[in-house]
Amino acid sequence: MFAITLPTIPGLAVTGLIGGIIALIFGILILIFPRILNYLVGIALIIWGILGILSGSWVIGIISIIFGIIVMIFPRILNYLVAAYLIIIGLITIFSGGFAAASLITGIIMVVLGIIIFIFPAIINIIIGIAFIVQGVIAIAHYFGWF
């Protein structure tokens, strides 16, 4: 049993660290340069999708890639696509994480941010920037075992 599970743990940890760093950088860039939001969000979702698939999270990975491609093709509906994405991924994170503290906190934050964007689409740059930063910090903290 240990021989099967141990080899996958380093891959998940490295993916979490890389994903966390990418999220943190993209969040900061979105807050500084809001006009590049569509491209950054699309690219970030595609990268997260690839990293998710590589770490074994097929559902989140495929959903991320699909939403990333749609955001790149249809930038005018970015607000609603991102809101829907945050809600879907937040719910998946909550329920697939077995209600662990990190999964529960991350999932709730994503769902709340998705609802806020649906209600107030004009503040998407701030919300998306913060969402990327929070997700990045949580992924990095989880990688280093802070919680």
Backbone torsions as a table, in degrees:
resi	resn	phi	psi	omega
1	MET	NA	-46.0	180.0
2	PHE	-66.5	-33.7	-179.6
3	ALA	-65.3	-28.5	-179.3
4	ILE	-80.3	-40.5	-173.4
5	THR	-85.8	-32.5	-175.4
6	LEU	-63.1	-41.2	-179.7
7	PRO	-62.3	-25.5	-178.3
8	THR	-81.7	-20.6	-176.9
9	ILE	-64.3	-46.9	178.6
10	PRO	-60.6	-37.2	178.6
11	GLY	-62.4	-40.3	178.5
12	LEU	-68.0	-39.8	-178.8
13	ALA	-66.6	-43.4	179.6
14	VAL	-65.6	-42.7	178.0
15	THR	-61.3	-40.2	178.7
16	GLY	-64.6	-39.5	178.7
17	LEU	-68.3	-46.9	179.9
18	ILE	-63.0	-46.3	177.9
19	GLY	-60.6	-39.3	178.8
20	GLY	-65.2	-42.8	178.7
21	ILE	-65.3	-43.9	178.5
22	ILE	-61.2	-45.0	-179.8
23	ALA	-61.8	-43.5	-179.9
24	LEU	-62.1	-46.0	179.7
25	ILE	-63.6	-46.3	-179.5
26	PHE	-64.0	-39.0	178.5
27	GLY	-61.0	-43.7	178.7
28	ILE	-65.8	-43.4	179.4
29	LEU	-62.4	-39.1	179.8
30	ILE	-65.1	-40.2	178.8
31	LEU	-68.5	-33.9	-179.3
32	ILE	-80.5	-42.5	-176.2
33	PHE	-123.6	79.7	-174.0
34	PRO	-64.8	-20.8	-178.1
35	ARG	-71.6	-19.1	-179.9
36	ILE	-95.0	13.7	-176.3
37	LEU	-55.5	-48.5	-176.1
38	ASN	-55.8	-47.4	-177.0
39	TYR	-70.0	-41.6	179.3
40	LEU	-64.6	-42.5	179.7
41	VAL	-64.8	-45.9	179.2
42	GLY	-60.5	-47.1	179.7
43	ILE	-64.7	-44.1	-179.6
44	ALA	-61.5	-43.0	-179.6
45	LEU	-64.8	-40.0	178.3
46	ILE	-65.8	-44.3	178.5
47	ILE	-62.9	-45.2	178.1
48	TRP	-61.3	-37.1	178.0
49	GLY	-62.7	-44.9	178.7
50	ILE	-64.1	-46.2	178.6
51	LEU	-63.1	-37.4	178.0
52	GLY	-63.9	-43.7	178.0
53	ILE	-64.4	-43.0	179.3
54	LEU	-62.4	-31.0	-179.8
55	SER	-89.8	-0.9	176.8
56	GLY	99.9	0.6	178.3
57	SER	-91.6	74.7	-174.0
58	TRP	-61.0	-44.4	-176.2
59	VAL	-63.5	-52.1	179.4
60	ILE	-63.0	-39.1	179.7
61	GLY	-61.9	-47.8	-179.4
62	ILE	-67.0	-43.2	178.2
63	ILE	-60.4	-42.7	-179.5
64	SER	-62.9	-44.3	-180.0
65	ILE	-64.1	-44.7	180.0
66	ILE	-61.0	-48.0	179.5
67	PHE	-64.7	-36.9	177.8
68	GLY	-61.5	-44.1	179.0
69	ILE	-66.0	-43.5	179.4
70	ILE	-62.2	-42.2	179.1
71	VAL	-61.3	-40.2	-179.9
72	MET	-67.9	-34.6	-177.1
73	ILE	-82.0	-40.9	-175.7
74	PHE	-120.0	73.7	-175.5
75	PRO	-66.7	-20.5	-177.6
76	ARG	-71.0	-22.0	178.6
77	ILE	-104.2	21.3	-178.1
78	LEU	-54.2	-46.5	-176.4
79	ASN	-53.2	-49.2	-174.7
80	TYR	-75.8	-34.6	175.8
81	LEU	-64.5	-44.9	-179.8
82	VAL	-66.3	-41.0	178.4
83	ALA	-60.9	-46.5	178.8
84	ALA	-62.8	-42.0	178.9
85	TYR	-60.5	-47.6	-179.2
86	LEU	-60.6	-41.1	179.9
87	ILE	-66.9	-45.9	-179.0
88	ILE	-63.1	-50.1	-178.4
89	ILE	-66.3	-37.4	177.0
90	GLY	-60.6	-44.6	178.8
91	LEU	-66.6	-41.5	177.3
92	ILE	-61.7	-42.6	179.9
93	THR	-62.3	-42.8	179.8
94	ILE	-62.6	-50.0	-172.6
95	PHE	-81.2	-28.8	-179.9
96	SER	-85.0	-17.4	-179.8
97	GLY	-84.3	3.3	179.8
98	GLY	63.7	26.8	179.3
99	PHE	60.7	30.1	173.2
100	ALA	-68.9	155.0	-173.2
101	ALA	-56.7	-49.3	-177.2
102	ALA	-64.3	-44.2	179.9
103	SER	-66.5	-40.8	-179.5
104	LEU	-65.2	-46.4	179.8
105	ILE	-63.3	-48.7	-179.9
106	THR	-60.6	-46.5	-179.1
107	GLY	-62.0	-44.7	180.0
108	ILE	-63.7	-43.1	178.9
109	ILE	-60.4	-44.0	-178.9
110	MET	-64.8	-42.5	179.2
111	VAL	-63.7	-46.0	-179.7
112	VAL	-61.8	-44.3	179.0
113	LEU	-63.8	-38.1	177.3
114	GLY	-62.4	-42.8	178.7
115	ILE	-65.2	-42.3	179.3
116	ILE	-61.2	-41.2	179.9
117	ILE	-66.7	-38.3	176.0
118	PHE	-60.6	-39.3	-177.2
119	ILE	-78.9	-42.2	-177.6
120	PHE	-124.4	75.9	-175.0
121	PRO	-64.6	-18.6	-177.4
122	ALA	-71.1	-18.1	-178.2
123	ILE	-98.9	22.7	-174.4
124	ILE	-61.3	-37.4	-179.0
125	ASN	-59.4	-46.1	-178.8
126	ILE	-66.7	-45.8	-177.9
127	ILE	-64.6	-45.3	-179.1
128	ILE	-66.4	-42.2	177.4
129	GLY	-58.9	-45.7	178.9
130	ILE	-66.0	-40.8	-179.8
131	ALA	-61.1	-44.4	178.5
132	PHE	-64.1	-42.1	-179.4
133	ILE	-64.6	-45.9	179.8
134	VAL	-62.2	-46.9	-179.5
135	GLN	-63.3	-39.4	178.1
136	GLY	-63.9	-45.6	-179.9
137	VAL	-63.9	-41.9	179.3
138	ILE	-65.1	-42.6	179.2
139	ALA	-63.8	-42.7	178.9
140	ILE	-66.0	-44.3	179.5
141	ALA	-62.5	-40.6	178.6
142	HIS	-65.0	-39.5	178.7
143	TYR	-60.2	-43.6	-178.2
144	PHE	-82.7	-0.1	175.7
145	GLY	77.5	24.6	179.9
146	TRP	-70.9	-23.3	172.6
147	PHE	-159.2	NA	NA
